[in-house]
Amino acid sequence: MSDLPISRPRGPGTEGCRILVVDDDADARESLGLLLELDGYEVAYACNGAQAIRREIEFQPALVLLDLGLPDIDGEDVARRMRERGTHARIVALSGAHASSEAALFDARLIKPARVEDLTAHLP
C-alpha cells in the first residue's frame, strides 16, 4: 500500500502545526483531515496501525488523532508503541463507542464522529 498524502499549511498561524489523522475508514479520515486542512493545519494520513507508527516517526506531528479500531494493530497498541518510542505528540483516541482503553496512553478521547467543538479543544 502506498503512503497517503501529506497536506501543506494554508492558514495563518498554523504553519508548523502538524496533525496525523489515523483511521481505516477512508471517508472518516479524509473528511476530518479536510476540516483540519481548511483551518490551515498540515495533515498527514494513515489507514492502519503500522502506517501510523511509521508516519508519526517521519512526520513528527504535534497531535495524533487515532482511531482505536484499526485492522492490523489496534489503536491502543499503536499509542503504546508511540509512547514507548518517546513521542512528544498529544494522542487523542477516536472511538465509535465508549472504549475502556488504558487511560495513560491517551491525552483525551472523543466519540466518533467527533463534534467540531470537541475536536477544536484539542488542536495545537
ChimeraX attribute file (.defattr): number of C-alpha atoms within 10 A of each C-alpha:
attribute: neighborCount
match mode: 1-to-1
recipient: residues
	/A:1	5
	/A:2	5
	/A:3	12
	/A:4	12
	/A:5	10
	/A:6	17
	/A:7	18
	/A:8	15
	/A:9	20
	/A:10	14
	/A:11	13
	/A:12	9
	/A:13	11
	/A:14	15
	/A:15	13
	/A:16	14
	/A:17	17
	/A:18	26
	/A:19	29
	/A:20	26
	/A:21	28
	/A:22	31
	/A:23	27
	/A:24	20
	/A:25	13
	/A:26	13
	/A:27	10
	/A:28	17
	/A:29	20
	/A:30	15
	/A:31	11
	/A:32	20
	/A:33	24
	/A:34	15
	/A:35	12
	/A:36	21
	/A:37	20
	/A:38	12
	/A:39	15
	/A:40	21
	/A:41	26
	/A:42	24
	/A:43	24
	/A:44	25
	/A:45	27
	/A:46	24
	/A:47	22
	/A:48	22
	/A:49	26
	/A:50	15
	/A:51	19
	/A:52	25
	/A:53	18
	/A:54	14
	/A:55	21
	/A:56	23
	/A:57	12
	/A:58	9
	/A:59	16
	/A:60	18
	/A:61	23
	/A:62	18
	/A:63	22
	/A:64	27
	/A:65	25
	/A:66	31
	/A:67	29
	/A:68	26
	/A:69	19
	/A:70	19
	/A:71	13
	/A:72	13
	/A:73	16
	/A:74	16
	/A:75	24
	/A:76	21
	/A:77	15
	/A:78	23
	/A:79	25
	/A:80	15
	/A:81	14
	/A:82	20
	/A:83	17
	/A:84	10
	/A:85	11
	/A:86	9
	/A:87	16
	/A:88	13
	/A:89	18
	/A:90	20
	/A:91	24
	/A:92	22
	/A:93	26
	/A:94	25
	/A:95	19
	/A:96	13
	/A:97	11
	/A:98	11
	/A:99	13
	/A:100	6
	/A:101	14
	/A:102	11
	/A:103	11
	/A:104	10
	/A:105	20
	/A:106	18
	/A:107	14
	/A:108	14
	/A:109	23
	/A:110	20
	/A:111	15
	/A:112	14
	/A:113	12
	/A:114	16
	/A:115	10
	/A:116	10
	/A:117	8
	/A:118	12
	/A:119	15
	/A:120	11
	/A:121	8
	/A:122	15
	/A:123	16
	/A:124	13
